[in-house]
Amino acid sequence: MDTDFQTIISQIADLLLKKGLTLSIAESCTGGLIADKITNLPGSSQFFELSVVSYSDKSKRSLLSISSRLLKKHGAISEDTAVAMAEAVLSKGNTSVSLATTGIAGPESIEGKDVGLVYFAVALPDRVESKGMKLIGTREEIKRQASLEALKFLNQVMRIWL
């Protein structure tokens, strides 16, 4: 596991384990990379419950019950969709906290939105925090950066809320 991911995932794991909490993830643009990095940590099964890669709009609707109306109004690449994904995987996974990612890794823009635009959301049963950012790089670089930034956001939000 590379050092950047190892450090942040260890911090997340320590906090979740210390508090006896569980994590679920819904990934779109990161394509399962976050789940891959988490499961590289031995013992991650003690806190990591599940990951859903809902890459297409169809899978967002069928696996996460994201409404067609929301997707039509805001698009798959939106803060609203990230929030809905985080809330859905929290509920479906019956976990203490969830993380969701959606965005555009490239090489072409989608929905009239620029390559590198990503949104993250962290949900607990009683609250959700979200943010967007613009990343620069190749498709693989954006996926890596988005995964790392999502984990940093998760860690930051958990340290405030938990």
NORVENMO-V609361 format. One record per helix or strand of 3 or more residues. SS is the DSSP state (h for helix, s for strand). FROM is the first residue (numbers start at 1). TO is the last residue. Records with the same first field share a line. If there is no record, write none. Layout:
SS = FROM-TO  FROM-TO
This chain:
h = 3-19  33-39  44-46  57-64  68-74  79-93  139-161
s = 23-27  48-53  97-103  117-124  127-134
